[in-house]
Amino acid sequence: MKWDWIGENAGTIENLLGQHLYLAFLPVAIGLAIALPVGMLAVRHPRLYPPVLMTGGILYSIPSLALFIVPPSILGTRILDPINIIVALTFYAMALLIRSVVDGLRSVPDHVTQAASAIGYRRYRQLLQVELPITLPVMHPGCASSPFPPSVW
């Protein structure tokens, strides 16, 4: 192995690493931003959970090749355009994370949320300071595996 190659191409490596991190983490962040309110809605209104879960399952079952080829015709982009990649990976991340968010929020014991309400936490503060910290261990596996579409496994 020629170690001097790394030094000679440090700028290229840095640029490609930045692109990779951007294309890996942005879809997860967007997917989480969508999955949190959808998951909270599904927990508060249990009748919504089955259709939400079914929609997420359908999205996740779409072959990645189709999800990278169809959106360019809708978005007017190229297949390997960063916007197209972000949209496709966001669908996969969202599909995984909705289930993780719902399972996480359901894992918070009732007595904990009742105690938070009893000491005066309003709903938003209760979510941020009580429920989400308890939910994180349940949500983490979904966040960790969501950058990888099913065909990558």
C-alpha positions as CSV (number, residue, x, y, z in Angstrom):
1,M,0.0,0.0,0.0
2,K,1.3,3.4,-0.9
3,W,0.7,5.6,2.2
4,D,1.9,8.7,0.4
5,W,-1.2,8.5,-1.8
6,I,-3.3,9.5,1.1
7,G,-1.3,12.7,1.7
8,E,-1.2,13.5,-2.0
9,N,-5.0,13.2,-2.3
10,A,-6.0,14.6,1.1
11,G,-8.1,17.3,-0.5
12,T,-10.1,14.8,-2.6
13,I,-10.6,12.5,0.4
14,E,-11.8,15.3,2.6
15,N,-14.2,16.5,-0.2
16,L,-15.6,13.0,-0.7
17,L,-15.9,12.4,3.0
18,G,-17.8,15.6,3.4
19,Q,-20.2,14.6,0.6
20,H,-20.7,11.2,2.1
21,L,-21.5,12.5,5.6
22,Y,-23.9,15.1,4.0
23,L,-25.7,12.4,2.0
24,A,-25.8,10.0,5.0
25,F,-26.8,12.2,7.8
26,L,-29.1,14.7,6.2
27,P,-31.7,12.1,5.2
28,V,-31.7,10.7,8.7
29,A,-32.2,14.1,10.2
30,I,-35.1,14.9,7.8
31,G,-36.6,11.5,8.3
32,L,-36.5,12.0,12.0
33,A,-38.0,15.4,11.7
34,I,-40.9,13.9,9.8
35,A,-41.1,10.7,11.9
36,L,-41.3,12.4,15.3
37,P,-44.6,14.3,14.7
38,V,-46.1,11.4,12.7
39,G,-45.1,8.9,15.5
40,M,-46.5,11.2,18.2
41,L,-49.7,11.5,16.3
42,A,-49.9,7.7,16.0
43,V,-49.4,7.3,19.7
44,R,-52.0,9.9,20.7
45,H,-54.5,8.5,18.2
46,P,-54.1,4.7,18.2
47,R,-56.5,4.4,15.2
48,L,-53.9,6.1,13.1
49,Y,-51.1,3.6,14.0
50,P,-52.0,0.7,11.7
51,P,-52.3,2.9,8.5
52,V,-49.1,4.8,9.4
53,L,-47.2,1.6,10.0
54,M,-48.6,0.1,6.8
55,T,-47.5,3.1,4.8
56,G,-44.1,3.0,6.3
57,G,-43.8,-0.7,5.5
58,I,-44.8,-0.1,1.9
59,L,-42.3,2.7,1.6
60,Y,-39.6,0.5,3.0
61,S,-40.4,-2.4,0.7
62,I,-40.0,-0.3,-2.4
63,P,-36.8,-1.6,-4.1
64,S,-34.0,1.0,-3.8
65,L,-33.3,0.9,-7.5
66,A,-36.9,2.1,-8.2
67,L,-36.7,4.7,-5.5
68,F,-33.6,6.2,-7.2
69,I,-35.0,6.0,-10.7
70,V,-38.6,7.2,-10.4
71,P,-38.2,10.5,-8.4
72,P,-36.0,12.2,-11.0
73,S,-38.9,12.2,-13.4
74,I,-41.0,13.8,-10.7
75,L,-38.4,16.2,-9.3
76,G,-36.7,17.0,-12.7
77,T,-33.3,15.9,-11.5
78,R,-30.7,13.3,-12.5
79,I,-30.5,9.9,-11.0
80,L,-27.4,10.6,-9.0
81,D,-28.3,14.2,-8.2
82,P,-27.8,14.8,-4.4
83,I,-31.4,16.0,-4.1
84,N,-32.7,12.7,-5.5
85,I,-30.4,10.7,-3.2
86,I,-31.6,12.7,-0.2
87,V,-35.2,12.2,-1.1
88,A,-34.8,8.4,-1.6
89,L,-32.9,7.9,1.6
90,T,-35.3,10.1,3.5
91,F,-38.1,7.8,2.6
92,Y,-36.2,4.8,3.9
93,A,-35.2,6.7,7.1
94,M,-38.7,7.9,7.7
95,A,-40.2,4.4,7.2
96,L,-37.8,2.9,9.8
97,L,-38.0,5.8,12.2
98,I,-41.8,6.1,12.5
99,R,-41.9,2.6,14.0
100,S,-39.0,3.4,16.3
101,V,-40.6,6.6,17.5
102,V,-43.9,5.0,18.2
103,D,-42.3,2.0,20.0
104,G,-40.1,4.5,22.0
105,L,-43.0,6.7,23.0
106,R,-45.1,3.6,24.0
107,S,-42.2,2.5,26.2
108,V,-42.5,5.5,28.5
109,P,-44.3,4.3,31.6
110,D,-47.7,6.0,32.3
111,H,-46.6,6.8,35.9
112,V,-43.7,8.8,34.5
113,T,-45.9,10.9,32.2
114,Q,-48.4,11.3,35.0
115,A,-45.7,12.5,37.4
116,A,-44.4,15.0,34.9
117,S,-48.0,16.4,34.4
118,A,-48.5,16.5,38.2
119,I,-45.4,18.7,38.8
120,G,-46.6,21.1,36.1
121,Y,-44.9,20.1,32.9
122,R,-46.9,21.1,29.9
123,R,-47.1,18.7,27.0
124,Y,-44.2,20.1,24.9
125,R,-41.8,20.3,27.9
126,Q,-42.9,16.9,29.0
127,L,-42.1,15.5,25.6
128,L,-38.6,17.2,25.4
129,Q,-37.5,16.7,28.9
130,V,-39.2,13.5,30.0
131,E,-40.4,11.3,27.2
132,L,-37.7,11.8,24.5
133,P,-34.8,11.0,26.9
134,I,-36.6,7.8,27.9
135,T,-37.4,7.0,24.3
136,L,-33.8,7.5,22.9
137,P,-32.6,4.0,23.7
138,V,-35.5,2.5,21.9
139,M,-35.2,4.9,18.9
140,H,-31.4,4.6,18.6
141,P,-31.3,1.3,16.7
142,G,-33.7,2.8,14.1
143,C,-31.6,5.9,13.7
144,A,-28.4,3.8,13.4
145,S,-29.8,1.5,10.7
146,S,-31.9,4.0,8.7
147,P,-29.1,5.3,6.4
148,F,-28.9,1.9,4.8
149,P,-31.6,1.0,2.3
150,P,-32.7,-2.7,2.3
151,S,-30.6,-3.5,-0.8
152,V,-27.4,-2.6,0.9
153,W,-27.8,-5.3,3.5
